[in-house]
Every structure is written in C-alpha cells, then in structure tokens.
Amino acid sequence: MPHPLDAATVRSWCGLALEALGRERERIDAINVYPVADGDTGTNLYLTLESAARAVEAAFDGQASAGTAPRLADAIGAMAHGALIGARGNSGTILAQLLRGMTEVLAAADGSGEALGRALRRAAASTYEAVAHPVEGTVLTVATAAADAATRRAADRATGAAEVARAAHEGAAAALRATPGQLAVLGRAGVVDAGGCGLVAVLGALADALCGEVSATPVAVRADAPLPRAAGCVRAADGCGDPDGPAFEVIYLLEAGDAEVARLRGRLDGLGDSLVVVGGDGLWNVHVHVDDAGAAVEAGIEAGRPYRIRITHFGRATRAEEPAMTARAVVAVVPGAGLAGLCVQAGATPVTARPGEPPASGELVQAIRQAHAREVMLLPNDPELRHTAAAAAEQARTEGVRVALIPTRSAVQGIAALAVHEAERSFDEDVVAMTAAAGATRYAELAVAERQSWTMAGVCQAGDILGLIDGDVAVIGTDLVRTATTVLDRMLSAGGEMVTLVLGAGVPGALGERLERHVRERHLAVDTVVYDGGQQVVPLLIGVE
C-alpha cells in the first residue's frame, strides 16, 4: 500500500537506502574506475548515507523529547545536512548536493507526486552547479534521467509520490545501463558508472519506502554479468584510470560566505580537478583532487574556517589484483587545519577533529585504509581518544594491516613523533623511536575557563586563562601572554632543548614572536619553533622536549 511522502517515509527511506548500499557496497567499489580508480565509491556512498541516517534519527529523537512529531521539512532537511557533514569522496559529495536540492523544494511542499518531481529536477540541476566541470556518463547523467522520468510521470497531477519515485528509479536504471557508451573509461572497463550505480540503489530505496514494497534486486553493474572481474581488472593497471592524475584527494567542511566560496572555487580549480563544492547558508563541503594538498587546505583557510579535513593519497596500481601499497604510513588526529597541513608536509595522513566532535573509530579505520600502507603508525594526540584509537587499530589489524598505536596525548607530542619518523628503518625500530620522542615531550595548553570551578591550582572564574601542564591545571591567570610565560618557565625549570608553540585560530602571530623572545632571553640554548595550528577553543599548545 502506498505511503505518503512525509517525515516517517523519509526515515524509512534512509534505512532502506543504507541497507541497499550495504548490499551493493563491494560491487560498486569493484567497478569504480572514474574519476579515479581507487575502489571506494560504494564505501563512500554508504558512509555518507550513514551520516544522513544518524541525523534523521537525531531529528526524530529531538522532536519526541519536545512532545511533537517531525514534519517533512524537518526530516528531509536533517537528511541533507547529515549527508553534507558526513560526505565522503566525489560520489558522497554529489549525493549530499542531490539531497540538498530536493530539500530546497520539499521543505516548502506538500509531499505530492508533483512536488517530488520538482524536487528531483532541482536536485539534478544543483549537481551541475556544484561540479566544476560536469562530465556526461556519470551520476550527473543518471540524476538528470531520473528527474526527466519523474517529471513526465508527475505531469498527471493525480499521480502519487510512489508512482513518481518508481518512474525516477526506472529512468535512472535505464540511464545507468547507457553510461558505458557515454564515457570511454567505462566502455573500456565494460562497467557502468559507480556513482550512478549507487544513486540507482538510493532511488530504488525511495520507491520502496513510498510503495511499501521492499525489493532487493541488485543493480546491474555490467550488461553481461552481475559482477565484474576482480576489482583490480578495472583499475589503472588496465589503462582505465589515469596514473598521472593528481596524487591527493582533499575534503573538508568549510564555514564561509558565498563570495569567499566563489573565490575558493576559482583557486581550487586552478590547483587540480574533480572539484565539487556543495552546501550553502554558510556551511560547505569541499572536494578536490590535487598534487599540492597543503595548498588546497590553505585556500580553505583563506576562505573561511575549514575543519574535518581528510586528505587521502591515491595508491597507483602495480598489480592487477590490488592498488599500490606503500611500506609504511602515519595517520594522525589533529585539532586544526594548520596542523593538518603540517602533517601532509611530513607525509602523514591527518584526521581533523572538531571541538566536541571527536572522530569515531570508523573514521580512523577509514583513514588507515586510505593510507594504502602495509604498516601504519596511529597517533591519537588526545588522551580521550585512547580507546577509540585502540578499537580502530584492532579493526585494521583484522584486515591485514600492521598497526602500532603511538601513545600521544597532545598534538605537540605527535609533532615530536613525526619529526623522528623514518620509513627506511624497521617498523619496530620506528615505533620505538616515535614513542620515545613523544614520551620525552612534556605538553601544555592554554584554555579559557567557561565557568567558575575548583582546579588543582585553586578556584578559577569564567574567562580566566588556564595553563594546563600534562593535563592538569597548573596556572590560573587573566592575561594570555603572562600565563603562557609562567607555564613555559615552569616547564623549562626541569630542563629542555626545544620548545614547540602551536597558535590557535585567531591568535595573532605576535604572541608566538613574544614567547619566542622570552625563551631566548630567559633560557639559554633552548630553540623555539612556532606553528599556526588553526585549532579552535585552545589558543595555545606548548611542547617541551
């Protein structure tokens, strides 16, 4: 029996779409040859939808606690926002924009078949606006075909949303089958577009949710067989990908205005390709493939406030069975964009944490996978992430990756560990050296007290500057510079050869210069290095080696 297009149906759609992508994930990963043959399109779509589903559940929970029922606008808006903040890869970013386009119509519509048709039309058009250089034979083509079919079916105002959704699914499936003839790389591999394949699964779930009849028919990935050869047969080694393409995929969320984002698009378009910028109302998801990952992050810093930065190095295939693997890699959790760029320069894969939103173990596992290395050092850089990082390491080990968890409790300890990392020596020797360097680094941070409270250094008031050494409050002050110099003097009273200062977002560089001068004048033979970390909340991180 058909269901109305309402909040409950959106919730059901999320669940069914997540199930469908869970079933299809490996098949979609296996046919991923465009724009980069890195075998993760299915996984990226699944993770994007998982974030969307969590947001919808949170919306329902919030409304229930308030004693009200969510509206269609609430549910579809939550779905789009969840997809935006959790979008992974090129395909996930485009899916997030499709959902946002639907929201622009359905947030003020009645859930009729005609409204769904208009929503799908707006969704398809919005993806072309978000992609810097649209290519036919991709998910964009499939989305347009779905919108065309839905619009034709919705021309009869008496047609319900369930019939329109089924027409959209059928139109998308037909367009998907034609993609090998539209995009040469797909034709050579004998497969359909991976992103389009995922969209067909998502639209099928929408039709099932509205029709009240769940089907689990696999999406055809090629005309003559349900599953292509081993994933490696369609990778760059077979001439299907571009081995000379950009080396890195860079993704981040960005808080910025429309004008700044317009300039950012031009800047990133000149740095690389596969540029997709989606979002609006001050929050954007930026995706680009570049050779200079640091420059892509810096462009985001100039435009606004980037966070949740993910940088993935593309492994190039060396065998038909698997992508290229490096011997060793480092994955580090960092609190700011500046530190993320520093990690990239050091050859590490950063996972950027936002205040109050630490990365989940699944996000760390994904970063380990995307490092494409047989051996990985994982730097949590936060005592609160100890168990999360341990769970991620254990999961990665079951997948055949040798993972060492370096017990770093602060970003400055992570910097010290990275400084001694040498991939040429044995794994065990490298782990020992990095662990020793982290352990030999005392760490401190300056924070602003949010309320009156008792500390180990006495009672603090809201707005006081707190100097925490090795995690405990040691100094309470009212001035950032004086508190910082007091903390430095206490730490250096026990000796030290190197001071590392990491400035937070909005902290003037003059602070670093003043503290560097203080160390030079008061503590002979102690070197100082200053970094612009870009971390929020904590204005200053200090390390003493």
C-alpha angles and dihedrals in degrees: 000000000000118000127213119253098254139127093283091054091050088053090050090046091056092052095046093045091051090051092048094050089046089057094043099038099099093042091051092046089053094058096043104126102135137099087354124000095229099128100232108102094106092047092048092050091048093051091047092052090045089059090047092051092050090052092051092050089050090052091052091047091050093050092046091054088052091050095244137107121243119250126226089258091054095050099043090043091053091048092052094045092048091051091048096053093041100039115140127197130339093303096048091049091053091047089053090054092048090055091046090052091052090049092055088064104030095048088073100028137091099239094252125148090254091053092049090052091052090046093054090047091053091045093055093046092049092057091059088052092051099047114078095212112017116209124200120230090050137095087289090064092046092050091050092050090050090051092048092051092045093049092051092049092045092054086091101072090207092064113107128226092255093060092045091051092050090050090050091051093049092047091050092049091051091049091048092056089055097052096092088063093050102047118046096210090058092047092052091050094043094230139112124246111288096214091048089049090057092048091053088054091050093048090047088055090051091052091048092050092052096041095046090227117110118209126183101195110151117243110249109246095185136010101244103037139025093234132026124231119282112317092255092065091074099041130102092280089072093052093256097113134047110256090185095055125113116306100222141049111210123193129171143154113243133199105206144123126263095257093051091048091051089056090045091056090056092047095050093043087062092049101052147324143269087060115178123169116181136172135052143202090078099310123092140172112219123199127177141151113227144155092223105055092173091058091051091053092045090053088056091050090053091050098047140294115331121192140160087048114187120187119185126187112219112234111219116221118254098168133033091243104054146010119264114283126206119218096239142001140179124226115194133183110221132181100220147035094246092056089047089058090047090054091051091052088052091051096253130130110238127210108197117215122206119215109272092008108082116184116266122236090254091059091052091048090052091051090051091051093048091052086073092211134135091217125036134184111208117205112191093181091197130077089218090063095055097104094037091053092046090053091049092049091050092050092049090050090058086057092056100262118131105226129186118193108216106206098231114160098184139029090248090059087051090053090052091050092049090050092064097038112125118177091194095069125071119288094244093049091049092050091050093048094048093045091049092049091050092047092050091056118088111206136207139170138196117226137172116243112240096199143359111287146148117262136174087262095050136269117336128197128219108280095025118136110243122203110204118192116193089345099309127102106251103160134035118194144151100224124064097214097045092046091049094050091049091052091048093050092050093049094046093047086080091050135263143177104204134034120198118197120191114191120212128227112294094013110130118241088234088076091061092047092050093049091046089053090049092054092046093051099040104032116044121212093015116126123211131205123188126203131185098230099175092212118156126231095011108077096191139022119193130196127184120192 
